[in-house]
Structure formats: C-alpha cells, structure tokens
Amino acid sequence: MRPLLLAVFLSAVQFGFLSASLQARPLTGEQLYDVACRACHSLGTAPDHRVGPPLGGLLSRQAGTVDGYQFSEALSASGWIWRLPTLLAWLTDPDAAIPNNAMNYVNPLTAEEVQQLSEWLLQQP
C-alpha cells in the first residue's frame, strides 16, 4: 500500500476509535488536525519532510504557492485563496473541489467536524 494511502487509512481508523471513545465531547480543531491532517501536513510555514505542504499561515494564502513544495498543476492553476468557503469545499471532497489534484484524501469527518477543523486551521499562524 502506498505510504500516503496507508497514512490516510490509519488516520481514518484512529479517528474511528477516537470518535467512538469521545462521543460525549466533540473533538477540538487541534484534535481533528491530529486525526485527519498531521500524518501528511505540518503546522509550519515552510515545507518539511512530510508528504503534503505546510498548513501554517493558511488564511488568505493562494493555493499552490508555498515555495519549495511541488503542487499539482490543477491546484496551482486553481486561483483559489484559502478562506473558510474554499477550505470547507476542499476538506469535504478535494477531488470534487479541484479535479486532478494530487491530494489523496478520503474525508472521515462529519460536516460539523470539517467546519471545526477549517476554522481552527485558518487561525494557525
């Protein structure tokens, strides 16, 4: 299994166990990041050893523009600016949002969790 798909699968499995054990309390944005994003993305602003680009400083950044990271042509040409509506669409279904992008992600989150995660990510410096 490809490393990226394995990371996504393991995140989904981990999310399932966390979700079942914490049903009385919704997960925080940071916990949702840990479950759905951390395996591939850092919260820094510069590329590191991870598969995906860094997610720090995301608010109002043009999609596909982090220096030192090679984005898909589709994402780079999208003209998207990361704000709440674009991030919600992206995290809900990246393939529908921007076809032919390179992010292999299957959304394990509810709509409410996507909202919580998106709001939290956009607040990260």
C-alpha positions as CSV (number, residue, x, y, z in Angstrom):
1,M,0.0,0.0,0.0
2,R,1.4,3.4,-0.9
3,P,2.6,5.4,2.2
4,L,0.2,8.2,1.7
5,L,-2.8,5.9,1.4
6,L,-1.6,4.0,4.4
7,A,-1.4,7.2,6.4
8,V,-4.9,8.2,5.4
9,F,-6.2,4.8,6.2
10,L,-4.5,4.8,9.6
11,S,-5.8,8.2,10.3
12,A,-9.4,7.1,9.5
13,V,-9.0,4.0,11.7
14,Q,-7.6,6.2,14.5
15,F,-10.4,8.7,14.0
16,G,-13.0,5.9,14.3
17,F,-11.6,4.8,17.6
18,L,-11.3,8.3,19.0
19,S,-14.8,9.2,17.8
20,A,-16.3,6.2,19.5
21,S,-14.5,6.8,22.7
22,L,-15.2,10.6,22.8
23,Q,-18.8,10.7,21.7
24,A,-19.9,12.8,24.6
25,R,-17.4,15.5,23.7
26,P,-16.8,16.9,20.2
27,L,-13.2,16.9,19.1
28,T,-11.4,20.2,19.1
29,G,-9.9,21.7,15.9
30,E,-6.4,20.6,17.1
31,Q,-7.6,17.0,17.8
32,L,-9.3,16.9,14.4
33,Y,-6.0,18.1,12.8
34,D,-4.1,15.3,14.7
35,V,-6.5,12.7,13.3
36,A,-7.1,14.0,9.8
37,C,-4.1,16.1,8.8
38,R,-0.9,15.6,10.9
39,A,0.2,12.4,9.2
40,C,0.8,14.4,6.0
41,H,1.0,18.1,7.0
42,S,2.9,20.2,9.5
43,L,1.6,23.5,11.0
44,G,4.8,25.3,10.0
45,T,5.0,27.7,7.0
46,A,7.9,26.0,5.2
47,P,8.0,22.5,3.6
48,D,9.5,19.8,5.7
49,H,9.8,16.0,5.4
50,R,6.0,15.4,5.2
51,V,4.1,14.4,2.1
52,G,1.8,17.4,2.0
53,P,2.5,21.1,2.2
54,P,2.6,23.0,5.5
55,L,-0.7,24.4,6.8
56,G,0.6,27.2,8.9
57,G,-0.4,30.7,7.7
58,L,-3.1,29.3,5.5
59,L,-5.6,32.1,5.8
60,S,-5.7,34.2,2.6
61,R,-2.8,32.3,1.0
62,Q,-3.2,31.5,-2.6
63,A,-3.5,27.7,-3.2
64,G,-0.4,26.1,-4.6
65,T,2.1,28.8,-3.7
66,V,4.3,27.6,-0.9
67,D,7.9,28.0,-2.0
68,G,9.8,24.7,-2.1
69,Y,6.8,22.5,-2.4
70,Q,5.7,21.0,-5.7
71,F,1.9,21.2,-6.1
72,S,-0.3,19.6,-8.7
73,E,-0.9,21.7,-11.8
74,A,-4.6,21.6,-11.0
75,L,-4.2,23.2,-7.6
76,S,-1.6,25.7,-8.8
77,A,-3.8,26.8,-11.6
78,S,-7.0,26.9,-9.5
79,G,-6.7,30.6,-8.4
80,W,-8.1,29.6,-5.1
81,I,-7.5,31.7,-2.0
82,W,-7.7,29.8,1.3
83,R,-10.6,31.1,3.2
84,L,-13.5,29.4,5.0
85,P,-15.6,28.6,2.0
86,T,-12.7,27.2,-0.1
87,L,-11.3,25.2,2.7
88,L,-14.7,23.7,3.6
89,A,-15.1,22.6,-0.1
90,W,-11.5,21.3,-0.2
91,L,-11.7,19.3,3.0
92,T,-15.2,17.9,2.2
93,D,-14.2,16.5,-1.1
94,P,-10.9,17.6,-2.7
95,D,-11.5,15.7,-5.9
96,A,-14.8,17.5,-6.5
97,A,-13.4,20.8,-5.4
98,I,-10.4,20.8,-7.7
99,P,-10.3,17.8,-10.1
100,N,-7.0,16.2,-10.9
101,N,-5.3,17.5,-7.7
102,A,-2.6,15.4,-6.0
103,M,-4.1,15.1,-2.5
104,N,-5.2,11.5,-1.8
105,Y,-7.7,12.2,1.0
106,V,-10.9,10.4,1.9
107,N,-12.8,12.6,4.3
108,P,-13.6,10.7,7.6
109,L,-15.2,13.8,9.2
110,T,-18.8,15.0,9.7
111,A,-19.8,18.3,8.2
112,E,-19.6,19.8,11.7
113,E,-16.1,18.5,12.2
114,V,-15.0,19.8,8.8
115,Q,-16.3,23.2,9.9
116,Q,-14.5,23.0,13.3
117,L,-11.2,21.9,11.6
118,S,-11.4,24.5,8.9
119,E,-12.0,27.3,11.4
120,W,-9.1,26.1,13.5
121,L,-6.7,25.7,10.6
122,L,-7.4,29.2,9.4
123,Q,-6.4,30.6,12.8
124,Q,-3.0,28.9,12.8
125,P,-0.1,31.4,12.3
